[in-house]
């Protein structure tokens, strides 16, 4: 059970790293937000996590605000 926690932490860190990488990329904000949203959606589908589009959008917004 402990290894599942480590795996979750690793995946969360990888996702956060990807988001930070996209945020510092020299692209338009709308393009970056779309890429982040798509990446989160793909991750959730791969790991069978159910969240609404609104919840994903809120998560992306929270991550962007944390970066500022």
CHARMM-style PDB file with segment names, atoms N, HN, CA, C and O in Angstrom:
ATOM      1  N   UNK     1       0.818  -1.182   0.000  1.00  0.00      PROA
ATOM      2  CA  UNK     1       0.000   0.000   0.000  1.00  0.00      PROA
ATOM      3  C   UNK     1       0.871   1.259   0.000  1.00  0.00      PROA
ATOM      4  O   UNK     1       0.522   2.267  -0.614  1.00  0.00      PROA
ATOM      5  N   UNK     2       2.005   1.186   0.695  1.00  0.00      PROA
ATOM      6  HN  UNK     2       2.288   0.367   1.194  1.00  0.00      PROA
ATOM      7  CA  UNK     2       2.898   2.329   0.761  1.00  0.00      PROA
ATOM      8  C   UNK     2       3.476   2.652  -0.615  1.00  0.00      PROA
ATOM      9  O   UNK     2       3.679   3.821  -0.943  1.00  0.00      PROA
ATOM     10  N   UNK     3       3.741   1.625  -1.417  1.00  0.00      PROA
ATOM     11  HN  UNK     3       3.576   0.675  -1.151  1.00  0.00      PROA
ATOM     12  CA  UNK     3       4.301   1.866  -2.742  1.00  0.00      PROA
ATOM     13  C   UNK     3       3.300   2.591  -3.636  1.00  0.00      PROA
ATOM     14  O   UNK     3       3.706   3.341  -4.524  1.00  0.00      PROA
ATOM     15  N   UNK     4       2.010   2.386  -3.422  1.00  0.00      PROA
ATOM     16  HN  UNK     4       1.680   1.777  -2.700  1.00  0.00      PROA
ATOM     17  CA  UNK     4       1.000   3.099  -4.202  1.00  0.00      PROA
ATOM     18  C   UNK     4       1.077   4.595  -3.895  1.00  0.00      PROA
ATOM     19  O   UNK     4       0.895   5.418  -4.792  1.00  0.00      PROA
ATOM     20  N   UNK     5       1.343   4.953  -2.641  1.00  0.00      PROA
ATOM     21  HN  UNK     5       1.491   4.285  -1.912  1.00  0.00      PROA
ATOM     22  CA  UNK     5       1.509   6.355  -2.269  1.00  0.00      PROA
ATOM     23  C   UNK     5       2.716   6.977  -2.948  1.00  0.00      PROA
ATOM     24  O   UNK     5       2.659   8.118  -3.408  1.00  0.00      PROA
ATOM     25  N   UNK     6       3.808   6.226  -3.010  1.00  0.00      PROA
ATOM     26  HN  UNK     6       3.854   5.300  -2.636  1.00  0.00      PROA
ATOM     27  CA  UNK     6       4.999   6.719  -3.688  1.00  0.00      PROA
ATOM     28  C   UNK     6       4.745   6.885  -5.181  1.00  0.00      PROA
ATOM     29  O   UNK     6       5.201   7.851  -5.792  1.00  0.00      PROA
ATOM     30  N   UNK     7       4.015   5.935  -5.763  1.00  0.00      PROA
ATOM     31  HN  UNK     7       3.645   5.150  -5.266  1.00  0.00      PROA
ATOM     32  CA  UNK     7       3.697   6.012  -7.185  1.00  0.00      PROA
ATOM     33  C   UNK     7       2.825   7.228  -7.462  1.00  0.00      PROA
ATOM     34  O   UNK     7       3.049   7.949  -8.434  1.00  0.00      PROA
ATOM     35  N   UNK     8       1.830   7.457  -6.606  1.00  0.00      PROA
ATOM     36  HN  UNK     8       1.648   6.872  -5.816  1.00  0.00      PROA
ATOM     37  CA  UNK     8       0.967   8.625  -6.766  1.00  0.00      PROA
ATOM     38  C   UNK     8       1.748   9.920  -6.639  1.00  0.00      PROA
ATOM     39  O   UNK     8       1.528  10.863  -7.400  1.00  0.00      PROA
ATOM     40  N   UNK     9       2.659   9.966  -5.678  1.00  0.00      PROA
ATOM     41  HN  UNK     9       2.838   9.200  -5.061  1.00  0.00      PROA
ATOM     42  CA  UNK     9       3.493  11.155  -5.492  1.00  0.00      PROA
ATOM     43  C   UNK     9       4.391  11.376  -6.704  1.00  0.00      PROA
ATOM     44  O   UNK     9       4.568  12.507  -7.155  1.00  0.00      PROA
ATOM     45  N   UNK    10       4.953  10.297  -7.225  1.00  0.00      PROA
ATOM     46  HN  UNK    10       4.809   9.378  -6.858  1.00  0.00      PROA
ATOM     47  CA  UNK    10       5.806  10.406  -8.404  1.00  0.00      PROA
ATOM     48  C   UNK    10       5.012  10.924  -9.602  1.00  0.00      PROA
ATOM     49  O   UNK    10       5.461  11.828 -10.306  1.00  0.00      PROA
ATOM     50  N   UNK    11       3.828  10.347  -9.832  1.00  0.00      PROA
ATOM     51  HN  UNK    11       3.463   9.613  -9.260  1.00  0.00      PROA
ATOM     52  CA  UNK    11       3.012  10.771 -10.964  1.00  0.00      PROA
ATOM     53  C   UNK    11       2.548  12.214 -10.791  1.00  0.00      PROA
ATOM     54  O   UNK    11       2.521  12.979 -11.755  1.00  0.00      PROA
ATOM     55  N   UNK    12       2.186  12.585  -9.575  1.00  0.00      PROA
ATOM     56  HN  UNK    12       2.208  11.964  -8.791  1.00  0.00      PROA
ATOM     57  CA  UNK    12       1.789  13.969  -9.319  1.00  0.00      PROA
ATOM     58  C   UNK    12       2.937  14.926  -9.571  1.00  0.00      PROA
ATOM     59  O   UNK    12       2.740  15.998 -10.145  1.00  0.00      PROA
ATOM     60  N   UNK    13       4.129  14.551  -9.151  1.00  0.00      PROA
ATOM     61  HN  UNK    13       4.289  13.681  -8.685  1.00  0.00      PROA
ATOM     62  CA  UNK    13       5.304  15.383  -9.391  1.00  0.00      PROA
ATOM     63  C   UNK    13       5.635  15.503 -10.870  1.00  0.00      PROA
ATOM     64  O   UNK    13       6.017  16.570 -11.352  1.00  0.00      PROA
ATOM     65  N   UNK    14       5.483  14.402 -11.576  1.00  0.00      PROA
ATOM     66  HN  UNK    14       5.173  13.536 -11.184  1.00  0.00      PROA
ATOM     67  CA  UNK    14       5.735  14.423 -13.021  1.00  0.00      PROA
ATOM     68  C   UNK    14       4.736  15.334 -13.722  1.00  0.00      PROA
ATOM     69  O   UNK    14       5.098  16.100 -14.616  1.00  0.00      PROA
ATOM     70  N   UNK    15       3.486  15.244 -13.311  1.00  0.00      PROA
ATOM     71  HN  UNK    15       3.192  14.623 -12.585  1.00  0.00      PROA
ATOM     72  CA  UNK    15       2.456  16.094 -13.901  1.00  0.00      PROA
ATOM     73  C   UNK    15       2.728  17.559 -13.584  1.00  0.00      PROA
ATOM     74  O   UNK    15       2.616  18.414 -14.462  1.00  0.00      PROA
ATOM     75  N   UNK    16       3.084  17.853 -12.344  1.00  0.00      PROA
ATOM     76  HN  UNK    16       3.175  17.159 -11.630  1.00  0.00      PROA
ATOM     77  CA  UNK    16       3.390  19.231 -11.956  1.00  0.00      PROA
ATOM     78  C   UNK    16       4.596  19.752 -12.746  1.00  0.00      PROA
ATOM     79  O   UNK    16       4.607  20.906 -13.174  1.00  0.00      PROA
ATOM     80  N   UNK    17       5.595  18.912 -12.935  1.00  0.00      PROA
ATOM     81  HN  UNK    17       5.586  17.975 -12.587  1.00  0.00      PROA
ATOM     82  CA  UNK    17       6.762  19.309 -13.722  1.00  0.00      PROA
ATOM     83  C   UNK    17       6.405  19.621 -15.167  1.00  0.00      PROA
ATOM     84  O   UNK    17       6.921  20.572 -15.754  1.00  0.00      PROA
ATOM     85  N   UNK    18       5.528  18.823 -15.729  1.00  0.00      PROA
ATOM     86  HN  UNK    18       5.108  18.050 -15.253  1.00  0.00      PROA
ATOM     87  CA  UNK    18       5.085  19.059 -17.106  1.00  0.00      PROA
ATOM     88  C   UNK    18       4.331  20.384 -17.202  1.00  0.00      PROA
ATOM     89  O   UNK    18       4.508  21.142 -18.156  1.00  0.00      PROA
ATOM     90  N   UNK    19       3.497  20.651 -16.212  1.00  0.00      PROA
ATOM     91  HN  UNK    19       3.354  20.035 -15.437  1.00  0.00      PROA
ATOM     92  CA  UNK    19       2.730  21.897 -16.204  1.00  0.00      PROA
ATOM     93  C   UNK    19       3.665  23.094 -16.099  1.00  0.00      PROA
ATOM     94  O   UNK    19       3.498  24.077 -16.821  1.00  0.00      PROA
ATOM     95  N   UNK    20       4.633  23.020 -15.218  1.00  0.00      PROA
ATOM     96  HN  UNK    20       4.768  22.222 -14.631  1.00  0.00      PROA
ATOM     97  CA  UNK    20       5.596  24.125 -15.065  1.00  0.00      PROA
ATOM     98  C   UNK    20       6.372  24.313 -16.361  1.00  0.00      PROA
ATOM     99  O   UNK    20       6.611  25.444 -16.785  1.00  0.00      PROA
ATOM    100  N   UNK    21       6.763  23.222 -16.987  1.00  0.00      PROA
ATOM    101  HN  UNK    21       6.569  22.303 -16.643  1.00  0.00      PROA
ATOM    102  CA  UNK    21       7.477  23.307 -18.260  1.00  0.00      PROA
ATOM    103  C   UNK    21       6.657  23.996 -19.334  1.00  0.00      PROA
ATOM    104  O   UNK    21       7.182  24.785 -20.120  1.00  0.00      PROA
ATOM    105  N   UNK    22       5.375  23.696 -19.364  1.00  0.00      PROA
ATOM    106  HN  UNK    22       4.948  23.055 -18.726  1.00  0.00      PROA
ATOM    107  CA  UNK    22       4.508  24.345 -20.343  1.00  0.00      PROA
ATOM    108  C   UNK    22       4.296  25.819 -20.012  1.00  0.00      PROA
ATOM    109  O   UNK    22       4.213  26.659 -20.908  1.00  0.00      PROA
ATOM    110  N   UNK    23       4.210  26.124 -18.722  1.00  0.00      PROA
ATOM    111  HN  UNK    23       4.277  25.442 -17.994  1.00  0.00      PROA
ATOM    112  CA  UNK    23       3.971  27.513 -18.325  1.00  0.00      PROA
ATOM    113  C   UNK    23       5.138  28.427 -18.663  1.00  0.00      PROA
ATOM    114  O   UNK    23       4.929  29.608 -18.940  1.00  0.00      PROA
ATOM    115  N   UNK    24       6.343  27.918 -18.649  1.00  0.00      PROA
ATOM    116  HN  UNK    24       6.513  26.958 -18.424  1.00  0.00      PROA
ATOM    117  CA  UNK    24       7.498  28.766 -18.947  1.00  0.00      PROA
ATOM    118  C   UNK    24       7.860  28.742 -20.434  1.00  0.00      PROA
ATOM    119  O   UNK    24       8.785  29.436 -20.856  1.00  0.00      PROA
ATOM    120  N   UNK    25       7.148  27.963 -21.214  1.00  0.00      PROA
ATOM    121  HN  UNK    25       6.396  27.400 -20.871  1.00  0.00      PROA
ATOM    122  CA  UNK    25       7.399  27.913 -22.656  1.00  0.00      PROA
ATOM    123  C   UNK    25       6.921  29.217 -23.300  1.00  0.00      PROA
ATOM    124  O   UNK    25       5.914  29.782 -22.874  1.00  0.00      PROA
ATOM    125  N   UNK    26       7.625  29.693 -24.308  1.00  0.00      PROA
ATOM    126  HN  UNK    26       8.444  29.234 -24.655  1.00  0.00      PROA
ATOM    127  CA  UNK    26       7.269  30.969 -24.940  1.00  0.00      PROA
ATOM    128  C   UNK    26       6.122  30.818 -25.950  1.00  0.00      PROA
ATOM    129  O   UNK    26       6.335  30.912 -27.159  1.00  0.00      PROA
ATOM    130  N   UNK    27       4.924  30.586 -25.447  1.00  0.00      PROA
ATOM    131  HN  UNK    27       4.751  30.509 -24.465  1.00  0.00      PROA
ATOM    132  CA  UNK    27       3.751  30.456 -26.310  1.00  0.00      PROA
ATOM    133  C   UNK    27       2.640  31.351 -25.772  1.00  0.00      PROA
ATOM    134  O   UNK    27       2.732  31.876 -24.663  1.00  0.00      PROA
ATOM    135  N   UNK    28       1.589  31.518 -26.573  1.00  0.00      PROA
ATOM    136  HN  UNK    28       1.514  31.091 -27.474  1.00  0.00      PROA
ATOM    137  CA  UNK    28       0.438  32.280 -26.128  1.00  0.00      PROA
ATOM    138  C   UNK    28      -0.206  31.578 -24.939  1.00  0.00      PROA
ATOM    139  O   UNK    28      -0.200  30.350 -24.854  1.00  0.00      PROA
ATOM    140  N   UNK    29      -0.753  32.358 -24.033  1.00  0.00      PROA
ATOM    141  HN  UNK    29      -0.757  33.355 -24.102  1.00  0.00      PROA
ATOM    142  CA  UNK    29      -1.398  31.806 -22.846  1.00  0.00      PROA
ATOM    143  C   UNK    29      -2.522  30.837 -23.176  1.00  0.00      PROA
ATOM    144  O   UNK    29      -2.649  29.795 -22.534  1.00  0.00      PROA
ATOM    145  N   UNK    30      -3.341  31.169 -24.174  1.00  0.00      PROA
ATOM    146  HN  UNK    30      -3.237  32.015 -24.696  1.00  0.00      PROA
ATOM    147  CA  UNK    30      -4.462  30.306 -24.541  1.00  0.00      PROA
ATOM    148  C   UNK    30      -3.949  28.948 -25.040  1.00  0.00      PROA
ATOM    149  O   UNK    30      -4.518  27.907 -24.711  1.00  0.00      PROA
ATOM    150  N   UNK    31      -2.882  28.966 -25.828  1.00  0.00      PROA
ATOM    151  HN  UNK    31      -2.420  29.812 -26.096  1.00  0.00      PROA
ATOM    152  CA  UNK    31      -2.309  27.715 -26.327  1.00  0.00      PROA
ATOM    153  C   UNK    31      -1.750  26.880 -25.182  1.00  0.00      PROA
ATOM    154  O   UNK    31      -1.917  25.661 -25.152  1.00  0.00      PROA
ATOM    155  N   UNK    32      -1.091  27.541 -24.249  1.00  0.00      PROA
ATOM    156  HN  UNK    32      -0.955  28.532 -24.274  1.00  0.00      PROA
ATOM    157  CA  UNK    32      -0.518  26.842 -23.100  1.00  0.00      PROA
ATOM    158  C   UNK    32      -1.607  26.233 -22.241  1.00  0.00      PROA
ATOM    159  O   UNK    32      -1.497  25.080 -21.826  1.00  0.00      PROA
ATOM    160  N   UNK    33      -2.669  27.000 -21.966  1.00  0.00      PROA
ATOM    161  HN  UNK    33      -2.759  27.937 -22.303  1.00  0.00      PROA
ATOM    162  CA  UNK    33      -3.776  26.473 -21.156  1.00  0.00      PROA
ATOM    163  C   UNK    33      -4.422  25.275 -21.828  1.00  0.00      PROA
ATOM    164  O   UNK    33      -4.788  24.310 -21.158  1.00  0.00      PROA
ATOM    165  N   UNK    34      -4.564  25.328 -23.135  1.00  0.00      PROA
ATOM    166  HN  UNK    34      -4.266  26.112 -23.679  1.00  0.00      PROA
ATOM    167  CA  UNK    34      -5.157  24.207 -23.862  1.00  0.00      PROA
ATOM    168  C   UNK    34      -4.267  22.965 -23.773  1.00  0.00      PROA
ATOM    169  O   UNK    34      -4.766  21.853 -23.599  1.00  0.00      PROA
ATOM    170  N   UNK    35      -2.956  23.154 -23.893  1.00  0.00      PROA
ATOM    171  HN  UNK    35      -2.551  24.057 -24.035  1.00  0.00      PROA
ATOM    172  CA  UNK    35      -2.028  22.028 -23.781  1.00  0.00      PROA
ATOM    173  C   UNK    35      -2.090  21.407 -22.385  1.00  0.00      PROA
ATOM    174  O   UNK    35      -2.108  20.184 -22.240  1.00  0.00      PROA
ATOM    175  N   UNK    36      -2.122  22.264 -21.359  1.00  0.00      PROA
ATOM    176  HN  UNK    36      -2.107  23.257 -21.477  1.00  0.00      PROA
ATOM    177  CA  UNK    36      -2.200  21.759 -19.984  1.00  0.00      PROA
ATOM    178  C   UNK    36      -3.494  20.993 -19.780  1.00  0.00      PROA
ATOM    179  O   UNK    36      -3.493  19.902 -19.210  1.00  0.00      PROA
ATOM    180  N   UNK    37      -4.580  21.556 -20.237  1.00  0.00      PROA
ATOM    181  HN  UNK    37      -4.581  22.443 -20.700  1.00  0.00      PROA
ATOM    182  CA  UNK    37      -5.883  20.913 -20.087  1.00  0.00      PROA
ATOM    183  C   UNK    37      -5.908  19.566 -20.796  1.00  0.00      PROA
ATOM    184  O   UNK    37      -6.412  18.584 -20.250  1.00  0.00      PROA
ATOM    185  N   UNK    38      -5.371  19.515 -22.003  1.00  0.00      PROA
ATOM    186  HN  UNK    38      -4.963  20.313 -22.447  1.00  0.00      PROA
ATOM    187  CA  UNK    38      -5.325  18.255 -22.749  1.00  0.00      PROA
ATOM    188  C   UNK    38      -4.442  17.220 -22.058  1.00  0.00      PROA
ATOM    189  O   UNK    38      -4.784  16.039 -22.009  1.00  0.00      PROA
ATOM    190  N   UNK    39      -3.301  17.669 -21.522  1.00  0.00      PROA
ATOM    191  HN  UNK    39      -3.024  18.629 -21.562  1.00  0.00      PROA
ATOM    192  CA  UNK    39      -2.399  16.747 -20.832  1.00  0.00      PROA
ATOM    193  C   UNK    39      -3.061  16.164 -19.584  1.00  0.00      PROA
ATOM    194  O   UNK    39      -2.946  14.970 -19.307  1.00  0.00      PROA
ATOM    195  N   UNK    40      -3.753  17.022 -18.837  1.00  0.00      PROA
ATOM    196  HN  UNK    40      -3.846  17.992 -19.062  1.00  0.00      PROA
ATOM    197  CA  UNK    40      -4.441  16.547 -17.633  1.00  0.00      PROA
ATOM    198  C   UNK    40      -5.551  15.572 -18.015  1.00  0.00      PROA
ATOM    199  O   UNK    40      -5.726  14.539 -17.370  1.00  0.00      PROA
ATOM    200  N   UNK    41      -6.293  15.900 -19.055  1.00  0.00      PROA
ATOM    201  HN  UNK    41      -6.151  16.740 -19.580  1.00  0.00      PROA
ATOM    202  CA  UNK    41      -7.380  15.028 -19.502  1.00  0.00      PROA
ATOM    203  C   UNK    41      -6.835  13.660 -19.951  1.00  0.00      PROA
ATOM    204  O   UNK    41      -7.408  12.624 -19.613  1.00  0.00      PROA
ATOM    205  N   UNK    42      -5.740  13.657 -20.705  1.00  0.00      PROA
ATOM    206  HN  UNK    42      -5.274  14.498 -20.979  1.00  0.00      PROA
ATOM    207  CA  UNK    42      -5.133  12.392 -21.141  1.00  0.00      PROA
ATOM    208  C   UNK    42      -4.650  11.572 -19.944  1.00  0.00      PROA
ATOM    209  O   UNK    42      -4.846  10.357 -19.902  1.00  0.00      PROA
ATOM    210  N   UNK    43      -4.021  12.234 -18.976  1.00  0.00      PROA
ATOM    211  HN  UNK    43      -3.862  13.221 -19.010  1.00  0.00      PROA
ATOM    212  CA  UNK    43      -3.551  11.556 -17.770  1.00  0.00      PROA
ATOM    213  C   UNK    43      -4.716  10.918 -17.028  1.00  0.00      PROA
ATOM    214  O   UNK    43      -4.624   9.778 -16.573  1.00  0.00      PROA
ATOM    215  N   UNK    44      -5.812  11.660 -16.909  1.00  0.00      PROA
ATOM    216  HN  UNK    44      -5.887  12.586 -17.278  1.00  0.00      PROA
ATOM    217  CA  UNK    44      -6.980  11.154 -16.176  1.00  0.00      PROA
ATOM    218  C   UNK    44      -7.612   9.967 -16.895  1.00  0.00      PROA
ATOM    219  O   UNK    44      -8.034   9.006 -16.252  1.00  0.00      PROA
ATOM    220  N   UNK    45      -7.679  10.026 -18.210  1.00  0.00      PROA
ATOM    221  HN  UNK    45      -7.335  10.806 -18.732  1.00  0.00      PROA
ATOM    222  CA  UNK    45      -8.222   8.888 -18.958  1.00  0.00      PROA
ATOM    223  C   UNK    45      -7.334   7.656 -18.779  1.00  0.00      PROA
ATOM    224  O   UNK    45      -7.834   6.548 -18.583  1.00  0.00      PROA
ATOM    225  N   UNK    46      -6.034   7.852 -18.846  1.00  0.00      PROA
ATOM    226  HN  UNK    46      -5.629   8.752 -19.005  1.00  0.00      PROA
ATOM    227  CA  UNK    46      -5.087   6.751 -18.723  1.00  0.00      PROA
ATOM    228  C   UNK    46      -5.199   6.072 -17.367  1.00  0.00      PROA
ATOM    229  O   UNK    46      -5.053   4.854 -17.268  1.00  0.00      PROA
ATOM    230  N   UNK    47      -5.460   6.857 -16.311  1.00  0.00      PROA
ATOM    231  HN  UNK    47      -5.579   7.847 -16.391  1.00  0.00      PROA
ATOM    232  CA  UNK    47      -5.513   6.322 -14.950  1.00  0.00      PROA
ATOM    233  C   UNK    47      -6.942   6.180 -14.424  1.00  0.00      PROA
ATOM    234  O   UNK    47      -7.158   5.965 -13.232  1.00  0.00      PROA
ATOM    235  N   UNK    48      -7.916   6.303 -15.336  1.00  0.00      PROA
ATOM    236  HN  UNK    48      -7.741   6.477 -16.305  1.00  0.00      PROA
ATOM    237  CA  UNK    48      -9.328   6.092 -15.020  1.00  0.00      PROA
ATOM    238  C   UNK    48      -9.792   6.970 -13.844  1.00  0.00      PROA
ATOM    239  O   UNK    48     -10.444   6.488 -12.918  1.00  0.00      PROA
ATOM    240  N   UNK    49      -9.449   8.249 -13.897  1.00  0.00      PROA
ATOM    241  HN  UNK    49      -8.919   8.640 -14.650  1.00  0.00      PROA
ATOM    242  CA  UNK    49      -9.862   9.219 -12.886  1.00  0.00      PROA
ATOM    243  C   UNK    49     -11.019  10.014 -13.467  1.00  0.00      PROA
ATOM    244  O   UNK    49     -10.923  10.545 -14.573  1.00  0.00      PROA
ATOM    245  N   UNK    50     -12.105  10.095 -12.724  1.00  0.00      PROA
ATOM    246  HN  UNK    50     -12.183   9.664 -11.825  1.00  0.00      PROA
ATOM    247  CA  UNK    50     -13.300  10.776 -13.209  1.00  0.00      PROA
ATOM    248  C   UNK    50     -13.417  12.172 -12.591  1.00  0.00      PROA
ATOM    249  O   UNK    50     -13.658  12.304 -11.391  1.00  0.00      PROA
ATOM    250  N   UNK    51     -13.250  13.195 -13.399  1.00  0.00      PROA
ATOM    251  HN  UNK    51     -13.054  13.088 -14.374  1.00  0.00      PROA
ATOM    252  CA  UNK    51     -13.478  14.583 -13.002  1.00  0.00      PROA
ATOM    253  C   UNK    51     -14.203  15.273 -14.152  1.00  0.00      PROA
ATOM    254  O   UNK    51     -14.010  14.924 -15.316  1.00  0.00      PROA
ATOM    255  N   UNK    52     -15.028  16.244 -13.821  1.00  0.00      PROA
ATOM    256  HN  UNK    52     -15.185  16.527 -12.875  1.00  0.00      PROA
ATOM    257  CA  UNK    52     -15.721  16.992 -14.867  1.00  0.00      PROA
ATOM    258  C   UNK    52     -14.757  17.953 -15.556  1.00  0.00      PROA
ATOM    259  O   UNK    52     -13.686  18.251 -15.027  1.00  0.00      PROA
ATOM    260  N   UNK    53     -15.130  18.422 -16.706  1.00  0.00      PROA
ATOM    261  HN  UNK    53     -16.000  18.180 -17.135  1.00  0.00      PROA
ATOM    262  CA  UNK    53     -14.310  19.381 -17.446  1.00  0.00      PROA
ATOM    263  C   UNK    53     -14.094  20.641 -16.602  1.00  0.00      PROA
ATOM    264  O   UNK    53     -13.013  21.229 -16.623  1.00  0.00      PROA
ATOM    265  N   UNK    54     -15.123  21.048 -15.863  1.00  0.00      PROA
ATOM    266  HN  UNK    54     -16.001  20.570 -15.845  1.00  0.00      PROA
ATOM    267  CA  UNK    54     -15.042  22.228 -14.987  1.00  0.00      PROA
ATOM    268  C   UNK    54     -14.010  22.002 -13.886  1.00  0.00      PROA
ATOM    269  O   UNK    54     -13.213  22.893 -13.590  1.00  0.00      PROA
ATOM    270  N   UNK    55     -14.019  20.815 -13.277  1.00  0.00      PROA
ATOM    271  HN  UNK    55     -14.665  20.091 -13.517  1.00  0.00      PROA
ATOM    272  CA  UNK    55     -13.052  20.517 -12.222  1.00  0.00      PROA
ATOM    273  C   UNK    55     -11.628  20.520 -12.769  1.00  0.00      PROA
ATOM    274  O   UNK    55     -10.705  20.980 -12.097  1.00  0.00      PROA
ATOM    275  N   UNK    56     -11.448  20.013 -13.975  1.00  0.00      PROA
ATOM    276  HN  UNK    56     -12.198  19.639 -14.521  1.00  0.00      PROA
ATOM    277  CA  UNK    56     -10.124  20.023 -14.603  1.00  0.00      PROA
ATOM    278  C   UNK    56      -9.701  21.467 -14.885  1.00  0.00      PROA
ATOM    279  O   UNK    56      -8.552  21.844 -14.650  1.00  0.00      PROA
ATOM    280  N   UNK    57     -10.632  22.261 -15.385  1.00  0.00      PROA
ATOM    281  HN  UNK    57     -11.565  21.955 -15.575  1.00  0.00      PROA
ATOM    282  CA  UNK    57     -10.341  23.662 -15.667  1.00  0.00      PROA
ATOM    283  C   UNK    57      -9.952  24.397 -14.387  1.00  0.00      PROA
ATOM    284  O   UNK    57      -9.019  25.200 -14.388  1.00  0.00      PROA
ATOM    285  N   UNK    58     -10.662  24.123 -13.300  1.00  0.00      PROA
ATOM    286  HN  UNK    58     -11.420  23.471 -13.298  1.00  0.00      PROA
ATOM    287  CA  UNK    58     -10.330  24.738 -12.013  1.00  0.00      PROA
ATOM    288  C   UNK    58      -8.938  24.320 -11.546  1.00  0.00      PROA
ATOM    289  O   UNK    58      -8.184  25.135 -11.015  1.00  0.00      PROA
ATOM    290  N   UNK    59      -8.602  23.041 -11.749  1.00  0.00      PROA
ATOM    291  HN  UNK    59      -9.215  22.380 -12.181  1.00  0.00      PROA
ATOM    292  CA  UNK    59      -7.278  22.552 -11.378  1.00  0.00      PROA
ATOM    293  C   UNK    59      -6.191  23.278 -12.169  1.00  0.00      PROA
ATOM    294  O   UNK    59      -5.179  23.693 -11.605  1.00  0.00      PROA
ATOM    295  N   UNK    60      -6.401  23.427 -13.461  1.00  0.00      PROA
ATOM    296  HN  UNK    60      -7.223  23.090 -13.919  1.00  0.00      PROA
ATOM    297  CA  UNK    60      -5.434  24.131 -14.307  1.00  0.00      PROA
ATOM    298  C   UNK    60      -5.290  25.577 -13.844  1.00  0.00      PROA
ATOM    299  O   UNK    60      -4.176  26.093 -13.755  1.00  0.00      PROA
ATOM    300  N   UNK    61      -6.405  26.228 -13.550  1.00  0.00      PROA
ATOM    301  HN  UNK    61      -7.310  25.808 -13.621  1.00  0.00      PROA
ATOM    302  CA  UNK    61      -6.346  27.609 -13.067  1.00  0.00      PROA
ATOM    303  C   UNK    61      -5.575  27.709 -11.756  1.00  0.00      PROA
ATOM    304  O   UNK    61      -4.770  28.622 -11.571  1.00  0.00      PROA
ATOM    305  N   UNK    62      -5.824  26.766 -10.844  1.00  0.00      PROA
ATOM    306  HN  UNK    62      -6.477  26.024 -10.995  1.00  0.00      PROA
ATOM    307  CA  UNK    62      -5.115  26.762  -9.562  1.00  0.00      PROA
ATOM    308  C   UNK    62      -3.616  26.591  -9.766  1.00  0.00      PROA
ATOM    309  O   UNK    62      -2.815  27.248  -9.101  1.00  0.00      PROA
ATOM    310  N   UNK    63      -3.241  25.715 -10.681  1.00  0.00      PROA
ATOM    311  HN  UNK    63      -3.892  25.181 -11.221  1.00  0.00      PROA
ATOM    312  CA  UNK    63      -1.811  25.503 -10.956  1.00  0.00      PROA
ATOM    313  C   UNK    63      -1.174  26.749 -11.552  1.00  0.00      PROA
ATOM    314  O   UNK    63      -0.035  27.089 -11.231  1.00  0.00      PROA
ATOM    315  N   UNK    64      -1.918  27.430 -12.422  1.00  0.00      PROA
ATOM    316  HN  UNK    64      -2.843  27.154 -12.682  1.00  0.00      PROA
ATOM    317  CA  UNK    64      -1.390  28.659 -13.016  1.00  0.00      PROA
ATOM    318  C   UNK    64      -1.207  29.741 -11.952  1.00  0.00      PROA
ATOM    319  O   UNK    64      -0.196  30.444 -11.947  1.00  0.00      PROA
ATOM    320  N   UNK    65      -2.184  29.874 -11.053  1.00  0.00      PROA
ATOM    321  HN  UNK    65      -3.005  29.304 -11.057  1.00  0.00      PROA
ATOM    322  CA  UNK    65      -2.094  30.879 -10.002  1.00  0.00      PROA
ATOM    323  C   UNK    65      -0.940  30.578  -9.046  1.00  0.00      PROA
ATOM    324  O   UNK    65      -0.272  31.494  -8.567  1.00  0.00      PROA
ATOM    325  N   UNK    66      -0.712  29.311  -8.775  1.00  0.00      PROA
ATOM    326  HN  UNK    66      -1.254  28.567  -9.164  1.00  0.00      PROA
ATOM    327  CA  UNK    66       0.380  28.924  -7.886  1.00  0.00      PROA
ATOM    328  C   UNK    66       1.732  29.278  -8.494  1.00  0.00      PROA
ATOM    329  O   UNK    66       2.692  29.538  -7.769  1.00  0.00      PROA
ATOM    330  N   UNK    67       1.808  29.290  -9.811  1.00  0.00      PROA
ATOM    331  HN  UNK    67       1.028  29.079 -10.400  1.00  0.00      PROA
ATOM    332  CA  UNK    67       3.054  29.590 -10.511  1.00  0.00      PROA
ATOM    333  C   UNK    67       3.361  31.070 -10.500  1.00  0.00      PROA
ATOM    334  O   UNK    67       4.527  31.449 -10.616  1.00  0.00      PROA
ATOM    335  N   UNK    68       2.348  31.932 -10.363  1.00  0.00      PROA
ATOM    336  HN  UNK    68       1.401  31.624 -10.269  1.00  0.00      PROA
ATOM    337  CA  UNK    68       2.550  33.384 -10.446  1.00  0.00      PROA
ATOM    338  C   UNK    68       3.250  33.957  -9.266  1.00  0.00      PROA
ATOM    339  OT1 UNK    68       3.482  35.165  -9.212  1.00  0.00      PROA
TER     340      UNK     68
END
